[in-house]
Amino acid sequence: MKYNGVSERHQNNNLKATISFSNFLGNKSLKEIHKKEENLSYLQTKIKSKEDDPEQRWITTYNDYLFFVVNTMLFPFL
């Protein structure tokens, strides 16, 4: 990643997303995920209510994780 000019912050965020997704999967590996519902259920854990997040900052977090899931789960299999 360093050679591609990717910032350290971006690398850190990708690592956090990978760890979070791994924790969500538990004993499953990435190769065992074949249904879009499994990815969507992970993304649903990132949504917060208006009371929990009045400024709706969760949307940015959700989009970051969505980008991660699409790039790691979709593109490698195309």
VEXDRENDO-19821 format. One record per residue: x negated, y negated, z of N, C-alpha, C, O, CB in turn. Coordinates in steps of 0.02 Angstrom, whole numbers, plus 50000, padded with zeros to 5 digits. Atoms other than C-alpha are relative to their C-alpha. Last residue first. Glycine has a CB too. Example, Ala and Ser with C-alpha at 12.3 -4.5 7.8 and 13.67 -1.06 7.14 Angstrom:
<rs>
<r n_x="50042" n_y="50059" n_z="49997" ca_x="49316" ca_y="50053" ca_z="50357" c_x="50039" c_y="49945" c_z="50037" o_x="50014" o_y="49890" o_z="50045" cb_x="49980" cb_y="49977" cb_z="49929"/>
<r n_x="49955" n_y="50059" n_z="50000" ca_x="49385" ca_y="50225" ca_z="50390" c_x="49955" c_y="49940" c_z="50000" o_x="49903" o_y="49941" o_z="50033" cb_x="50050" cb_y="49999" cb_z="50062"/>
</rs>
This chain:
<rs>
<r n_x="49978" n_y="50017" n_z="50068" ca_x="50756" ca_y="50544" ca_z="49470" c_x="49950" c_y="50023" c_z="49949" o_x="49960" o_y="50013" o_z="49889" cb_x="50011" cb_y="49926" cb_z="49992"/>
<r n_x="49965" n_y="49943" n_z="50031" ca_x="50719" ca_y="50635" ca_z="49633" c_x="50022" c_y="49986" c_z="49929" o_x="50047" o_y="50032" o_z="49896" cb_x="50058" cb_y="50019" cb_z="50041"/>
<r n_x="50044" n_y="49941" n_z="50008" ca_x="50586" ca_y="50517" ca_z="49700" c_x="50032" c_y="50058" c_z="49963" o_x="49997" o_y="50100" o_z="49934" cb_x="49977" cb_y="50024" cb_z="50068"/>
<r n_x="50048" n_y="50004" n_z="50053" ca_x="50698" ca_y="50369" ca_z="49657" c_x="49953" c_y="50060" c_z="49995" o_x="49935" o_y="50080" o_z="49940" cb_x="49960" cb_y="49939" cb_z="50007"/>
<r n_x="49972" n_y="49998" n_z="50068" ca_x="50848" ca_y="50414" ca_z="49763" c_x="49945" c_y="50005" c_z="49947" o_x="49947" o_y="50050" o_z="49906" cb_x="50041" cb_y="49938" cb_z="49988"/>
<r n_x="49956" n_y="49943" n_z="50012" ca_x="50790" ca_y="50460" ca_z="49937" c_x="50022" c_y="50006" c_z="49928" o_x="50032" o_y="50062" o_z="49903" cb_x="50060" cb_y="49995" cb_z="50045"/>
<r n_x="50029" n_y="49937" n_z="49979" ca_x="50639" ca_y="50352" ca_z="49970" c_x="50042" c_y="50060" c_z="49983" o_x="50016" o_y="50115" o_z="49973" cb_x="49987" cb_y="49999" cb_z="50074"/>
<r n_x="50066" n_y="49988" n_z="50028" ca_x="50685" ca_y="50199" ca_z="49870" c_x="49970" c_y="50066" c_z="50020" o_x="49934" o_y="50097" o_z="49980" cb_x="49953" cb_y="49945" cb_z="50020"/>
<r n_x="49995" n_y="49994" n_z="50073" ca_x="50871" ca_y="50204" ca_z="49905" c_x="49932" c_y="50016" c_z="49970" o_x="49927" o_y="50059" o_z="49926" cb_x="50028" cb_y="49934" cb_z="49969"/>
<r n_x="49967" n_y="49936" n_z="50016" ca_x="50846" ca_y="50240" ca_z="50089" c_x="50004" c_y="50010" c_z="49925" o_x="49992" o_y="50065" o_z="49900" cb_x="50071" cb_y="50002" cb_z="50031"/>
<r n_x="50044" n_y="49944" n_z="49983" ca_x="50718" ca_y="50100" ca_z="50111" c_x="50031" c_y="50066" c_z="49979" o_x="49998" o_y="50107" o_z="49948" cb_x="49987" cb_y="50000" cb_z="50076"/>
<r n_x="50055" n_y="50001" n_z="50048" ca_x="50823" ca_y="49971" ca_z="50018" c_x="49953" c_y="50059" c_z="50012" o_x="49931" o_y="50092" o_z="49965" cb_x="49961" cb_y="49934" cb_z="50005"/>
<r n_x="49970" n_y="49977" n_z="50063" ca_x="50973" ca_y="50020" ca_z="50124" c_x="49946" c_y="50003" c_z="49946" o_x="49942" o_y="50052" o_z="49909" cb_x="50057" cb_y="49953" cb_z="49978"/>
<r n_x="49996" n_y="49927" n_z="49996" ca_x="50865" ca_y="50003" ca_z="50280" c_x="50031" c_y="50029" c_z="49937" o_x="50013" o_y="50084" o_z="49916" cb_x="50041" cb_y="50020" cb_z="50062"/>
<r n_x="50069" n_y="49974" n_z="49999" ca_x="50818" ca_y="49825" ca_z="50232" c_x="50001" c_y="50076" c_z="50001" o_x="49963" o_y="50108" o_z="49964" cb_x="49962" cb_y="49973" cb_z="50061"/>
<r n_x="50027" n_y="50005" n_z="50068" ca_x="50998" ca_y="49786" ca_z="50183" c_x="49929" c_y="50026" c_z="49996" o_x="49910" o_y="50059" o_z="49947" cb_x="50003" cb_y="49929" cb_z="49975"/>
<r n_x="49966" n_y="49949" n_z="50041" ca_x="51062" ca_y="49849" ca_z="50351" c_x="49971" c_y="50000" c_z="49930" o_x="49957" o_y="50054" o_z="49903" cb_x="50076" cb_y="49987" cb_z="49998"/>
<r n_x="50029" n_y="49936" n_z="49980" ca_x="50933" ca_y="49743" ca_z="50444" c_x="50030" c_y="50056" c_z="49958" o_x="49993" o_y="50100" o_z="49934" cb_x="50013" cb_y="50014" cb_z="50074"/>
<r n_x="50069" n_y="49999" n_z="50027" ca_x="50986" ca_y="49589" ca_z="50346" c_x="49967" c_y="50067" c_z="50016" o_x="49933" o_y="50096" o_z="49974" cb_x="49959" cb_y="49942" cb_z="50029"/>
<r n_x="49995" n_y="49993" n_z="50073" ca_x="51169" ca_y="49627" ca_z="50381" c_x="49931" c_y="50003" c_z="49968" o_x="49919" o_y="50043" o_z="49922" cb_x="50041" cb_y="49942" cb_z="49970"/>
<r n_x="50005" n_y="49929" n_z="50018" ca_x="51134" ca_y="49658" ca_z="50565" c_x="50001" c_y="50010" c_z="49925" o_x="49976" o_y="50060" o_z="49900" cb_x="50057" cb_y="50040" cb_z="50033"/>
<r n_x="50068" n_y="49987" n_z="50023" ca_x="51103" ca_y="49472" ca_z="50583" c_x="49990" c_y="50072" c_z="49980" o_x="49941" o_y="50089" o_z="49947" cb_x="49950" cb_y="49981" cb_z="50055"/>
<r n_x="50003" n_y="49947" n_z="50051" ca_x="51290" ca_y="49449" ca_z="50593" c_x="49931" c_y="50009" c_z="49970" o_x="49923" o_y="50015" o_z="49909" cb_x="50050" cb_y="49985" cb_z="49945"/>
<r n_x="50031" n_y="50033" n_z="50059" ca_x="51280" ca_y="49287" ca_z="50693" c_x="49993" c_y="50048" c_z="49941" o_x="49970" o_y="50028" o_z="49888" cb_x="49932" cb_y="49972" cb_z="50019"/>
<r n_x="49957" n_y="50054" n_z="50027" ca_x="51406" ca_y="49357" ca_z="50819" c_x="49971" c_y="49965" c_z="49938" o_x="50009" o_y="49940" o_z="49897" cb_x="50012" cb_y="49949" cb_z="50054"/>
<r n_x="50045" n_y="50041" n_z="50040" ca_x="51308" ca_y="49520" ca_z="50840" c_x="50040" c_y="49944" c_z="49967" o_x="50057" o_y="49948" o_z="49908" cb_x="49964" cb_y="50043" cb_z="49946"/>
<r n_x="50069" n_y="49982" n_z="49986" ca_x="51385" ca_y="49631" ca_z="50973" c_x="49950" c_y="49955" c_z="49965" o_x="49895" o_y="49943" o_z="49990" cb_x="49988" cb_y="50072" cb_z="49980"/>
<r n_x="50013" n_y="50016" n_z="49930" ca_x="51554" ca_y="49543" ca_z="50967" c_x="49928" c_y="50015" c_z="50019" o_x="49897" o_y="49978" o_z="50057" cb_x="50048" cb_y="50040" cb_z="50045"/>
<r n_x="50006" n_y="50073" n_z="49994" ca_x="51558" ca_y="49540" ca_z="50777" c_x="49984" c_y="49980" c_z="50072" o_x="49950" o_y="49930" o_z="50083" cb_x="50065" cb_y="49966" cb_z="49976"/>
<r n_x="49938" n_y="50038" n_z="49999" ca_x="51527" ca_y="49727" ca_z="50776" c_x="49987" c_y="49925" c_z="50007" o_x="49931" o_y="49905" o_z="50024" cb_x="50046" cb_y="50025" cb_z="50057"/>
<r n_x="49980" n_y="50022" n_z="49933" ca_x="51364" ca_y="49806" ca_z="50725" c_x="50064" c_y="49959" c_z="49995" o_x="50080" o_y="49930" o_z="49943" cb_x="49944" cb_y="49957" cb_z="50033"/>
<r n_x="49947" n_y="50050" n_z="50001" ca_x="51318" ca_y="49910" ca_z="50572" c_x="50020" c_y="49983" c_z="50072" o_x="50030" o_y="50027" o_z="50114" cb_x="50062" cb_y="50025" cb_z="49960"/>
<r n_x="50030" n_y="50066" n_z="49998" ca_x="51150" ca_y="50000" ca_z="50580" c_x="50052" c_y="49943" c_z="50002" o_x="50034" o_y="49885" o_z="50013" cb_x="49956" cb_y="49990" cb_z="49939"/>
<r n_x="50025" n_y="50012" n_z="49932" ca_x="51223" ca_y="50170" ca_z="50627" c_x="49970" c_y="49930" c_z="50007" o_x="49959" o_y="49907" o_z="50063" cb_x="49947" cb_y="50052" cb_z="50018"/>
<r n_x="49944" n_y="50022" n_z="49957" ca_x="51326" ca_y="50165" ca_z="50467" c_x="49977" c_y="49986" c_z="50071" o_x="50008" o_y="49946" o_z="50106" cb_x="50055" cb_y="50054" cb_z="50001"/>
<r n_x="49991" n_y="50072" n_z="50008" ca_x="51163" ca_y="50173" ca_z="50368" c_x="50056" c_y="49973" c_z="50044" o_x="50054" o_y="49916" o_z="50066" cb_x="50015" cb_y="49984" cb_z="49926"/>
<r n_x="50057" n_y="50034" n_z="49970" ca_x="51126" ca_y="50345" ca_z="50438" c_x="50009" c_y="49924" c_z="49996" o_x="49999" o_y="49889" o_z="50045" cb_x="49934" cb_y="50021" cb_z="49966"/>
<r n_x="49989" n_y="49996" n_z="49928" ca_x="51301" ca_y="50405" ca_z="50396" c_x="49942" c_y="49968" c_z="50038" o_x="49953" o_y="49939" o_z="50091" cb_x="50010" cb_y="50074" cb_z="50021"/>
<r n_x="49952" n_y="50051" n_z="49980" ca_x="51275" ca_y="50339" ca_z="50220" c_x="50014" c_y="50002" c_z="50075" o_x="50024" o_y="49950" o_z="50107" cb_x="50064" cb_y="50008" cb_z="49962"/>
<r n_x="50034" n_y="50065" n_z="50000" ca_x="51118" ca_y="50442" ca_z="50196" c_x="50047" c_y="49945" c_z="50025" o_x="50026" o_y="49901" o_z="50062" cb_x="49975" cb_y="49983" cb_z="49930"/>
<r n_x="50051" n_y="49997" n_z="49948" ca_x="51205" ca_y="50602" ca_z="50249" c_x="49961" c_y="49934" c_z="50005" o_x="49945" o_y="49911" o_z="50059" cb_x="49951" cb_y="50058" cb_z="49987"/>
<r n_x="49968" n_y="50013" n_z="49936" ca_x="51357" ca_y="50555" ca_z="50146" c_x="49951" c_y="50002" c_z="50057" o_x="49959" o_y="49966" o_z="50107" cb_x="50056" cb_y="50051" cb_z="50012"/>
<r n_x="50002" n_y="50072" n_z="49988" ca_x="51248" ca_y="50545" ca_z="49990" c_x="50030" c_y="49983" c_z="50067" o_x="50012" o_y="49932" o_z="50097" cb_x="50035" cb_y="49963" cb_z="49944"/>
<r n_x="49937" n_y="50034" n_z="50007" ca_x="51222" ca_y="50731" ca_z="49999" c_x="49993" c_y="49926" c_z="50017" o_x="49958" o_y="49907" o_z="50064" cb_x="50054" cb_y="50032" cb_z="50044"/>
<r n_x="49977" n_y="49996" n_z="50069" ca_x="51063" ca_y="50828" ca_z="49964" c_x="50065" c_y="49960" c_z="49989" o_x="50086" o_y="49951" o_z="49932" cb_x="50011" cb_y="50072" cb_z="49981"/>
<r n_x="49944" n_y="50047" n_z="50007" ca_x="50959" ca_y="50804" ca_z="50120" c_x="50020" c_y="49998" c_z="49927" o_x="49981" o_y="49978" o_z="49883" cb_x="49980" cb_y="49929" cb_z="50025"/>
<r n_x="49937" n_y="49968" n_z="49984" ca_x="50854" ca_y="50959" ca_z="50150" c_x="50061" c_y="49955" c_z="49992" o_x="50117" o_y="49978" o_z="49998" cb_x="49998" cb_y="50026" cb_z="50071"/>
<r n_x="49982" n_y="49956" n_z="50055" ca_x="50700" ca_y="50891" ca_z="50061" c_x="50067" c_y="50035" c_z="50011" o_x="50098" o_y="50060" o_z="49964" cb_x="49946" cb_y="50053" cb_z="49991"/>
<r n_x="49973" n_y="50040" n_z="50055" ca_x="50691" ca_y="50746" ca_z="50183" c_x="50023" c_y="50044" c_z="49942" o_x="50069" o_y="50025" o_z="49905" cb_x="49949" cb_y="49949" cb_z="49976"/>
<r n_x="50052" n_y="50035" n_z="50038" ca_x="50669" ca_y="50869" ca_z="50325" c_x="50033" c_y="49961" c_z="49944" o_x="50092" o_y="49970" o_z="49930" cb_x="49947" cb_y="50051" cb_z="49971"/>
<r n_x="49997" n_y="49996" n_z="50073" ca_x="50801" ca_y="50914" ca_z="50451" c_x="49940" c_y="49965" c_z="49969" o_x="49914" o_y="49917" o_z="49997" cb_x="50065" cb_y="49970" cb_z="49974"/>
<r n_x="50040" n_y="49944" n_z="50025" ca_x="50759" ca_y="50943" ca_z="50635" c_x="50000" c_y="50007" c_z="49924" o_x="49965" o_y="50050" o_z="49898" cb_x="50025" cb_y="50063" cb_z="50031"/>
<r n_x="50013" n_y="49948" n_z="49951" ca_x="50818" ca_y="50772" ca_z="50696" c_x="49956" c_y="50054" c_z="49970" o_x="49898" o_y="50040" o_z="49952" cb_x="50065" cb_y="50031" cb_z="50024"/>
<r n_x="49995" n_y="49934" n_z="50031" ca_x="50879" ca_y="50675" ca_z="50546" c_x="49990" c_y="50057" c_z="50050" o_x="50018" o_y="50111" o_z="50041" cb_x="49950" cb_y="50006" cb_z="49944"/>
<r n_x="49929" n_y="49988" n_z="50016" ca_x="50912" ca_y="50516" ca_z="50646" c_x="50009" c_y="50071" c_z="49973" o_x="50058" o_y="50104" o_z="49989" cb_x="50025" cb_y="49948" cb_z="49950"/>
<r n_x="49966" n_y="49988" n_z="49937" ca_x="50737" ca_y="50520" ca_z="50721" c_x="50073" c_y="50017" c_z="49989" o_x="50101" o_y="50060" o_z="50023" cb_x="49994" cb_y="49938" cb_z="50047"/>
<r n_x="50023" n_y="49936" n_z="49977" ca_x="50664" ca_y="50536" ca_z="50546" c_x="50034" c_y="50019" c_z="50066" o_x="50055" o_y="50077" o_z="50076" cb_x="49924" cb_y="50000" cb_z="50009"/>
<r n_x="49965" n_y="49950" n_z="50041" ca_x="50768" ca_y="50391" ca_z="50485" c_x="49982" c_y="50070" c_z="50022" o_x="50024" o_y="50115" o_z="50024" cb_x="49983" cb_y="49989" cb_z="49925"/>
<r n_x="49929" n_y="50002" n_z="49982" ca_x="50706" ca_y="50282" ca_z="50628" c_x="50040" c_y="50053" c_z="49962" o_x="50081" o_y="50088" o_z="49992" cb_x="50029" cb_y="49930" cb_z="49987"/>
<r n_x="49995" n_y="49969" n_z="49934" ca_x="50525" ca_y="50335" ca_z="50599" c_x="50073" c_y="50003" c_z="50022" o_x="50096" o_y="50053" o_z="50049" cb_x="49959" cb_y="49960" cb_z="50052"/>
<r n_x="50015" n_y="49929" n_z="50006" ca_x="50536" ca_y="50297" ca_z="50414" c_x="50009" c_y="50036" c_z="50066" o_x="50039" o_y="50090" o_z="50068" cb_x="49930" cb_y="50011" cb_z="49973"/>
<r n_x="49942" n_y="49970" n_z="50033" ca_x="50621" ca_y="50130" ca_z="50444" c_x="49990" c_y="50075" c_z="49993" o_x="50037" o_y="50114" o_z="50003" cb_x="50012" cb_y="49969" cb_z="49931"/>
<r n_x="49945" n_y="49999" n_z="49952" ca_x="50486" ca_y="50081" ca_z="50569" c_x="50062" c_y="50033" c_z="49971" o_x="50096" o_y="50072" o_z="50005" cb_x="50017" cb_y="49928" cb_z="50023"/>
<r n_x="50016" n_y="49949" n_z="49951" ca_x="50350" ca_y="50130" ca_z="50445" c_x="50055" c_y="50006" c_z="50052" o_x="50074" o_y="50062" o_z="50071" cb_x="49932" cb_y="49984" cb_z="50033"/>
<r n_x="49988" n_y="49935" n_z="50032" ca_x="50433" ca_y="50030" ca_z="50308" c_x="49985" c_y="50057" c_z="50048" o_x="50021" o_y="50107" o_z="50049" cb_x="49956" cb_y="50007" cb_z="49937"/>
<r n_x="49927" n_y="49990" n_z="50006" ca_x="50443" ca_y="49878" ca_z="50423" c_x="50016" c_y="50068" c_z="49968" o_x="50063" o_y="50102" o_z="49989" cb_x="50032" cb_y="49943" cb_z="49960"/>
<r n_x="49975" n_y="49986" n_z="49933" ca_x="50258" ca_y="49894" ca_z="50468" c_x="50075" c_y="50014" c_z="49998" o_x="50099" o_y="50060" o_z="50032" cb_x="49985" cb_y="49941" cb_z="50046"/>
<r n_x="50022" n_y="49933" n_z="49984" ca_x="50209" ca_y="49905" ca_z="50284" c_x="50027" c_y="50021" c_z="50069" o_x="50049" o_y="50078" o_z="50078" cb_x="49923" cb_y="50005" cb_z="50000"/>
<r n_x="49960" n_y="49955" n_z="50041" ca_x="50312" ca_y="49751" ca_z="50247" c_x="49983" c_y="50073" c_z="50014" o_x="50027" o_y="50115" o_z="50020" cb_x="49991" cb_y="49984" cb_z="49925"/>
<r n_x="49932" n_y="50001" n_z="49971" ca_x="50230" ca_y="49658" ca_z="50392" c_x="50046" c_y="50048" c_z="49962" o_x="50085" o_y="50085" o_z="49993" cb_x="50029" cb_y="49929" cb_z="49998"/>
<r n_x="50002" n_y="49957" n_z="49941" ca_x="50056" ca_y="49709" ca_z="50332" c_x="50069" c_y="50004" c_z="50033" o_x="50088" o_y="50057" o_z="50059" cb_x="49949" cb_y="49974" cb_z="50051"/>
<r n_x="50020" n_y="50030" n_z="49936" ca_x="50093" ca_y="49632" ca_z="50165" c_x="50002" c_y="50050" c_z="50056" o_x="50035" o_y="50102" o_z="50053" cb_x="50045" cb_y="49941" cb_z="50016"/>
<r n_x="49944" n_y="49999" n_z="49954" ca_x="50097" ca_y="49732" ca_z="50005" c_x="49977" c_y="49974" c_z="50067" o_x="49924" o_y="49994" o_z="50092" cb_x="50030" cb_y="50071" cb_z="50006"/>
<r n_x="49986" n_y="50068" n_z="49977" ca_x="49962" ca_y="49679" ca_z="49883" c_x="50059" c_y="49996" c_z="50047" o_x="50087" o_y="49942" o_z="50057" cb_x="50011" cb_y="49956" cb_z="49941"/>
<r n_x="49946" n_y="50028" n_z="50040" ca_x="49966" ca_y="49845" ca_z="49790" c_x="50017" c_y="49929" c_z="50021" o_x="50063" o_y="49898" o_z="49993" cb_x="50062" cb_y="50043" cb_z="50006"/>
<r n_x="50026" n_y="50015" n_z="50067" ca_x="49796" ca_y="49894" ca_z="49858" c_x="50053" c_y="49969" c_z="49955" o_x="50037" o_y="49937" o_z="49906" cb_x="49973" cb_y="50062" cb_z="49969"/>
<r n_x="50044" n_y="50058" n_z="49997" ca_x="49858" ca_y="49881" ca_z="50036" c_x="49977" c_y="49979" c_z="49931" o_x="49972" o_y="49919" o_z="49916" cb_x="49940" cb_y="50013" cb_z="50045"/>
<r n_x="49959" n_y="50060" n_z="50000" ca_x="50000" ca_y="50000" ca_z="50000" c_x="49957" c_y="49937" c_z="50000" o_x="49975" o_y="49887" o_z="49969" cb_x="50046" cb_y="50000" cb_z="50060"/>
</rs>
